[in-house]
Amino acid sequence: MKTEQFRFSGSEESGKFSISDFPTKIDDLYESKEQYETLLSSLTVELNALQEKMYAHNRYGLLTIFQAMDAAGKDSTIQHVFSGVNPLGMRVHSFKRPTDQELDHDFLWRNLINLPERGTIGIFNRSYYEEVLVVKVHPEILTQTQRLPEERTTDLDKVWKQRYKDIRNFETYLNRNGFPVLKFFLNVSKKEQGDRLIDRIEDPSKNWKFDDQDVVERGFWKQYMQAYEDAVNATATNKAPWYVIPADDKKNMRLIVAKVLVDELKNLKFEYPKVNKRQQKNLQELLKVIKGE
């Protein structure tokens, strides 16, 4: 499977990002449920091995960001793709509506304090991109809730441009310090989202997943798609690319995400620490002690 077709880096060759150019559904990458499970298992095993090596090397960390409309499958994708990774090497954080404490800080603060350590994979379920997505669609959040000085919110176009710039600089900073950023936009169609929301209502076991606000936000679909286009165009770079993943089929989506993660980790230069001759000699002595017990 080649993943370049889903990658957008904002280069001159890639042109301008348009959601309509990226499919929400592709041909199945599997022929049966059994084959899907085999393929995903193979990728998660490989992902775990790479993460283990990164953990031992202890120089790099990886920040992965998952953004999508409601019901696109962020939670289940994270659950299935990272199910085989050692929990010691992962940091998962789901960002909800900002708390009072978070609103008393800048918009990046709550993300900063949840960044991964070296050797680990940080997984953000939503992120600082909400500040140029939901807040852009609902600017009253910015002007009435976020406690910025009034003179800083009079020109909203300027606010978004400044936030895009802050995000680009932040991701550049992270990459320079050994924390590349990998961003996934799970691209679900409006029809498929509607079917999933209906399923959450009609299936009693899924009622707990349903949020009335999901239907309200669905009414702003066009505005959200424009906000995503603007955000991707403004923040996609070669060092911090966006992967626009077809999300109408969850199995396909998980396979693609897992393959992207494996490919991106392989591009990082890390290896198991080498043991010098003195340490090797000491290990052999300790081995004799253990075997002689």
C-alpha positions as CSV (number, residue, x, y, z in Angstrom):
1,M,0.0,0.0,0.0
2,K,1.4,3.4,-1.0
3,T,0.4,6.2,1.3
4,E,1.7,9.2,-0.7
5,Q,-1.7,9.7,-2.3
6,F,-3.1,10.7,1.0
7,R,-0.3,13.1,2.0
8,F,-0.4,16.8,1.6
9,S,2.7,18.8,2.5
10,G,1.8,22.2,1.0
11,S,4.6,22.0,-1.5
12,E,4.5,23.8,-4.9
13,E,4.0,20.4,-6.6
14,S,1.0,19.5,-4.5
15,G,-0.7,22.8,-5.2
16,K,-3.6,24.1,-3.1
17,F,-5.5,21.7,-0.9
18,S,-9.2,21.1,-1.7
19,I,-11.2,18.5,0.2
20,S,-13.1,17.6,-3.0
21,D,-9.8,16.3,-4.4
22,F,-9.6,13.7,-1.7
23,P,-12.0,10.7,-1.6
24,T,-14.0,9.7,1.5
25,K,-14.1,6.1,0.2
26,I,-11.6,4.0,-1.8
27,D,-11.6,0.4,-3.0
28,D,-11.2,-2.0,-0.1
29,L,-7.7,-2.9,0.9
30,Y,-8.8,-6.3,2.2
31,E,-11.0,-9.1,0.8
32,S,-12.4,-10.3,4.1
33,K,-12.7,-9.5,7.7
34,E,-10.1,-12.2,8.4
35,Q,-7.6,-10.7,5.9
36,Y,-8.2,-7.2,7.4
37,E,-7.4,-8.4,10.9
38,T,-4.3,-10.2,9.6
39,L,-3.1,-7.0,7.8
40,L,-3.8,-4.7,10.8
41,S,-2.1,-7.1,13.2
42,S,1.0,-7.2,11.0
43,L,1.1,-3.4,10.9
44,T,0.6,-3.1,14.7
45,V,3.4,-5.6,15.4
46,E,5.7,-3.6,13.1
47,L,4.6,-0.3,14.8
48,N,5.3,-1.7,18.2
49,A,8.8,-2.8,17.2
50,L,9.6,0.6,15.8
51,Q,8.3,2.4,18.9
52,E,10.3,0.1,21.1
53,K,13.5,1.0,19.2
54,M,12.6,4.7,19.4
55,Y,12.0,4.3,23.2
56,A,15.4,2.6,23.6
57,H,17.1,5.2,21.4
58,N,15.5,8.0,23.5
59,R,16.2,10.9,21.2
60,Y,13.0,11.2,19.2
61,G,9.4,11.5,20.1
62,L,6.4,11.6,17.8
63,L,3.3,13.7,18.1
64,T,0.3,12.4,16.2
65,I,-2.9,14.5,15.8
66,F,-6.3,13.2,14.9
67,Q,-8.9,15.7,13.6
68,A,-12.3,15.0,12.1
69,M,-16.0,15.7,12.2
70,D,-18.0,13.9,14.8
71,A,-18.6,10.2,14.3
72,A,-15.7,10.0,11.8
73,G,-14.0,7.3,13.9
74,K,-11.2,9.0,15.8
75,D,-11.6,7.0,19.0
76,S,-11.9,3.6,17.3
77,T,-9.0,4.3,15.0
78,I,-6.7,5.2,17.9
79,Q,-7.9,2.1,19.8
80,H,-7.3,-0.4,17.0
81,V,-4.1,1.1,15.5
82,F,-2.3,1.4,18.8
83,S,-3.7,-1.7,20.5
84,G,-0.4,-3.6,20.0
85,V,1.9,-0.8,21.2
86,N,3.4,-1.0,24.7
87,P,1.5,1.4,26.9
88,L,4.8,2.7,28.3
89,G,5.6,4.1,24.9
90,M,2.3,6.0,24.4
91,R,0.6,9.1,25.7
92,V,-3.0,9.5,24.7
93,H,-4.9,12.7,25.4
94,S,-8.4,13.6,24.3
95,F,-9.1,17.4,24.3
96,K,-12.6,18.4,25.3
97,R,-14.1,21.9,25.8
98,P,-11.5,24.1,27.5
99,T,-11.8,24.3,31.3
100,D,-11.6,27.5,33.3
101,Q,-8.0,26.9,34.0
102,E,-7.2,26.3,30.4
103,L,-9.0,29.4,29.3
104,D,-6.8,31.4,31.7
105,H,-3.8,30.5,29.4
106,D,-2.9,30.9,25.8
107,F,-4.5,28.6,23.2
108,L,-1.5,26.3,23.0
109,W,-1.0,25.9,26.7
110,R,-3.1,22.8,27.3
111,N,-1.4,21.0,24.4
112,L,2.1,22.0,25.6
113,I,1.6,20.4,29.0
114,N,0.5,17.1,27.4
115,L,3.3,16.7,24.8
116,P,5.0,13.3,24.7
117,E,8.4,12.6,26.2
118,R,11.4,11.4,24.1
119,G,11.0,7.8,23.1
120,T,7.2,8.0,23.2
121,I,4.3,8.5,20.8
122,G,1.9,11.3,21.8
123,I,-1.6,10.8,20.5
124,F,-3.9,13.9,20.5
125,N,-7.6,13.2,19.9
126,R,-8.4,16.7,18.7
127,S,-5.8,19.4,19.4
128,Y,-4.9,23.0,19.1
129,Y,-6.4,22.8,15.6
130,E,-9.8,23.2,17.3
131,E,-8.8,26.8,17.7
132,V,-8.9,27.4,13.9
133,L,-11.8,24.9,13.3
134,V,-14.7,25.0,15.7
135,V,-13.6,28.5,17.0
136,K,-13.5,29.8,13.4
137,V,-16.9,28.4,12.7
138,H,-18.2,29.8,15.9
139,P,-16.2,33.1,16.4
140,E,-18.4,34.0,19.4
141,I,-16.3,31.5,21.3
142,L,-13.2,33.6,20.7
143,T,-14.9,36.9,21.5
144,Q,-17.1,35.9,24.4
145,T,-15.4,32.9,26.1
146,Q,-11.6,33.0,25.5
147,R,-10.9,36.0,27.6
148,L,-8.6,37.7,25.1
149,P,-8.1,41.5,25.2
150,E,-11.0,43.0,23.2
151,E,-8.6,44.9,20.9
152,R,-7.0,41.5,19.9
153,T,-10.3,40.2,18.5
154,T,-11.6,43.1,16.4
155,D,-10.0,41.8,13.2
156,L,-10.9,38.1,13.0
157,D,-9.1,37.5,9.7
158,K,-6.0,38.7,11.4
159,V,-6.6,36.4,14.3
160,W,-6.8,33.3,12.1
161,K,-3.7,34.2,10.2
162,Q,-1.8,34.8,13.4
163,R,-2.9,31.4,14.8
164,Y,-1.9,29.6,11.6
165,K,1.5,31.2,11.9
166,D,1.8,30.3,15.6
167,I,0.9,26.7,14.8
168,R,3.4,26.4,12.0
169,N,6.1,27.9,14.2
170,F,5.2,25.6,17.0
171,E,5.3,22.5,14.8
172,T,8.7,23.6,13.4
173,Y,10.0,24.1,16.9
174,L,8.9,20.6,17.9
175,N,10.5,19.1,14.8
176,R,13.8,20.9,15.5
177,N,13.8,19.4,18.9
178,G,13.3,15.9,17.8
179,F,9.5,15.7,17.9
180,P,8.1,15.5,14.4
181,V,4.3,16.1,14.1
182,L,2.1,13.8,12.1
183,K,-1.5,15.1,11.4
184,F,-4.5,13.0,10.3
185,F,-7.7,14.4,9.0
186,L,-10.2,11.6,8.9
187,N,-12.3,12.6,5.9
188,V,-15.8,11.3,6.3
189,S,-18.7,12.2,4.0
190,K,-21.8,14.0,5.3
191,K,-24.0,11.0,4.3
192,E,-21.8,8.5,6.1
193,Q,-21.7,10.7,9.2
194,G,-25.5,10.9,9.1
195,D,-25.8,7.1,8.9
196,R,-23.5,6.7,11.9
197,L,-25.5,9.3,14.0
198,I,-28.7,7.5,13.1
199,D,-27.1,4.2,14.2
200,R,-26.2,5.8,17.5
201,I,-29.8,6.7,18.1
202,E,-31.4,3.5,16.9
203,D,-29.0,1.1,18.7
204,P,-29.6,1.3,22.4
205,S,-26.0,0.1,23.1
206,K,-24.7,3.2,21.3
207,N,-27.1,5.8,22.8
208,W,-24.4,6.9,25.2
209,K,-22.2,8.0,22.2
210,F,-24.9,10.3,20.9
211,D,-24.6,14.0,21.7
212,D,-27.3,16.5,20.7
213,Q,-24.6,19.0,19.8
214,D,-23.4,16.6,17.0
215,V,-26.6,17.3,15.1
216,V,-26.3,21.1,15.7
217,E,-22.7,21.1,14.4
218,R,-23.8,19.0,11.3
219,G,-25.8,22.1,10.2
220,F,-22.5,23.9,9.8
221,W,-20.9,21.2,7.5
222,K,-20.0,23.6,4.7
223,Q,-18.4,26.0,7.1
224,Y,-16.4,23.2,8.7
225,M,-15.2,21.9,5.4
226,Q,-14.0,25.4,4.5
227,A,-12.3,25.7,7.9
228,Y,-10.5,22.4,7.3
229,E,-9.3,23.5,3.9
230,D,-8.0,26.8,5.3
231,A,-6.2,25.1,8.1
232,V,-4.6,22.4,6.0
233,N,-3.5,24.9,3.4
234,A,-2.0,27.2,6.0
235,T,-0.2,24.6,8.2
236,A,0.8,21.7,5.9
237,T,4.6,21.5,5.6
238,N,7.1,18.8,4.5
239,K,8.1,18.4,8.1
240,A,4.6,18.4,9.5
241,P,2.3,17.1,6.7
242,W,-1.4,16.4,6.8
243,Y,-2.7,12.9,5.8
244,V,-6.2,13.1,4.5
245,I,-7.6,9.6,5.2
246,P,-10.8,8.3,3.5
247,A,-13.0,7.6,6.6
248,D,-16.2,6.1,5.2
249,D,-14.9,2.6,5.7
250,K,-13.3,2.3,9.1
251,K,-11.3,-0.8,8.3
252,N,-9.6,0.9,5.3
253,M,-9.0,4.0,7.5
254,R,-7.3,2.0,10.2
255,L,-5.0,0.2,7.7
256,I,-4.0,3.4,6.1
257,V,-3.3,5.2,9.3
258,A,-1.2,2.3,10.6
259,K,0.8,2.1,7.4
260,V,1.4,5.9,7.5
261,L,2.7,5.6,11.1
262,V,5.0,2.7,10.2
263,D,6.4,4.5,7.1
264,E,7.0,7.8,9.0
265,L,8.7,6.1,11.9
266,K,11.0,4.3,9.5
267,N,12.1,7.6,8.1
268,L,13.5,8.6,11.6
269,K,17.1,7.7,12.3
270,F,17.1,5.7,15.5
271,E,18.6,2.4,16.6
272,Y,19.1,0.4,19.7
273,P,21.9,1.8,21.9
274,K,25.3,0.1,21.3
275,V,27.1,-1.5,24.1
276,N,30.9,-0.8,24.4
277,K,33.5,-3.5,25.0
278,R,33.6,-2.8,28.8
279,Q,29.9,-3.2,29.1
280,Q,29.9,-6.3,27.0
281,K,32.5,-7.9,29.3
282,N,30.5,-6.9,32.3
283,L,27.4,-8.5,30.8
284,Q,29.2,-11.7,30.1
285,E,30.3,-11.8,33.8
286,L,26.8,-11.2,34.9
287,L,25.5,-13.9,32.6
288,K,27.9,-16.4,34.2
289,V,26.5,-15.4,37.7
290,I,22.9,-16.0,36.6
291,K,23.6,-19.3,34.9
292,G,25.7,-20.5,37.9
293,E,22.8,-20.0,40.4
